[in-house]
Amino acid sequence: MIDKKTYEYYGDIYGTLEALKNRGVESIEKLKKFLTDKYDIDPIEHYKCRIKSVDSLTGKLERKKLATDIDSALININDIVGFRVVCTFLGEIFKIVDEIKNNDNIEVLQDKDYINRPKANGYRSYHLILKYKDGVASQIPFELQLRTISMDSWASLEHKLKYKHDVKNETLIVNELKRCADEMASTDLSMQTIHDLIKKS
Amino acid sequence: MKLLLVEDERNLSKAIVTILRMNEYEVDTVENGIEAINIMKENYYDGIISDIMMPKMDGIAFLENLRENGDFTPVLLLTAKAEIDDRVKGMDAGANDYLPKPFAMKELLARIRMMLRVSKHNEYDKISFDNITLSVESLELKGEYASVILNNREGQLLALFLHNPGKCIDFATCQNLIKAENDEELDIYISYINNKLKAVQAKFIVNKMKNCYRLEV
């Protein structure tokens, strides 16, 4: 059951978006099983999926100075349906990216590696805009974000602060958040090193 | 910079204080080892200049006491010219340098500068090699597109390699620097460093050779 606002805004396309969401979840589960069998370890700590809320979607369109109706959204916004996969180790992210790129059923529309090139504020994540080549909901693009547990916790905190407008010492806080991001990235690398060391022996 | 002068001879003390203040040092004075111990318990100084021959407690006893209490404030001892034993005792007791009397003021000033420079490491905060910079203070390892923060041991070890690129640095030296228990612990720290260098897109790594590690492009 969806609320009235969502139903009125999305209309019939909502069914397709739901179908896309379900298809994505299926793909993630399949990938999870495949990689667990291949590498003896489940690379995925947890994953989330969502269909963007009306407010979030119209807000984004407004910020981009675009029309805010559903047709405009379907043309202009790539992450109406979004998935966030959180991995235990850094290396797992790149394994998953490789699998996706080698998958004949999926087209990669956009590829942003914010892990090797973090954003200025310290944000790290791997973003992919994908589309199924055929079958259910194949005309609609969706976003896949891949992160480690550290990156996810940093992003959650940063997100909370982003929406407080009267933060004192903003520059100091921004700098300190970046420093934390860099420390956490360092820990991720150490964990991967230990992981590799165990695998080798 | 703030200095403590421990000297009982009043004329010499006045002269030294005048010169030091002219050279923009803040100076406090005490007249024997006991006063020096008491003032050091409560106050921070960047460096200490101390005579040896003083009543109540001499400079060497003061220094021994200071070091025993875990205070490593740099100390310059003023020694009598002929007394080699004093100099040796003083150095072994934990002095950073000595200057025999009589001395030229400009040498005193130069030795103070040297003592403070060595202890503060303020000559090099950022070490660069090729496209990478390491900040010794903040432990930030920075490349063109990304940066990470190292921990203390990684920072010290990498700084050693960045200061000595291409040089064969033996295992014992590396192990000693980070107080590693054994080869394996040293190895994993080198692995950490190499993975972090890779993450910031360094074009060099630390390679393991038969007897040493070497930073190579």
HADDOCK unambig.tbl for C-alpha pairs under 7 A between the chains (distance, minus, plus):
assign (segid A and resid 116 and name CA) (segid B and resid 146 and name CA) 6.70 0.50 0.50
assign (segid A and resid 116 and name CA) (segid B and resid 199 and name CA) 6.65 0.50 0.50
assign (segid A and resid 117 and name CA) (segid B and resid 145 and name CA) 5.25 0.50 0.50
assign (segid A and resid 117 and name CA) (segid B and resid 146 and name CA) 5.75 0.50 0.50
assign (segid A and resid 118 and name CA) (segid B and resid 146 and name CA) 6.11 0.50 0.50
assign (segid A and resid 182 and name CA) (segid B and resid 147 and name CA) 6.26 0.50 0.50
assign (segid A and resid 182 and name CA) (segid B and resid 148 and name CA) 4.28 0.50 0.50
assign (segid A and resid 182 and name CA) (segid B and resid 149 and name CA) 5.33 0.50 0.50
assign (segid A and resid 183 and name CA) (segid B and resid 148 and name CA) 6.02 0.50 0.50
assign (segid A and resid 183 and name CA) (segid B and resid 149 and name CA) 4.81 0.50 0.50
assign (segid A and resid 185 and name CA) (segid B and resid 148 and name CA) 6.30 0.50 0.50
assign (segid A and resid 186 and name CA) (segid B and resid 148 and name CA) 5.56 0.50 0.50
assign (segid A and resid 186 and name CA) (segid B and resid 149 and name CA) 6.05 0.50 0.50
assign (segid A and resid 186 and name CA) (segid B and resid 150 and name CA) 6.54 0.50 0.50
assign (segid A and resid 186 and name CA) (segid B and resid 196 and name CA) 6.95 0.50 0.50
assign (segid A and resid 189 and name CA) (segid B and resid 195 and name CA) 6.53 0.50 0.50
assign (segid A and resid 189 and name CA) (segid B and resid 196 and name CA) 6.63 0.50 0.50
assign (segid A and resid 190 and name CA) (segid B and resid 192 and name CA) 5.67 0.50 0.50
assign (segid A and resid 193 and name CA) (segid B and resid 191 and name CA) 6.78 0.50 0.50
assign (segid A and resid 193 and name CA) (segid B and resid 192 and name CA) 6.35 0.50 0.50
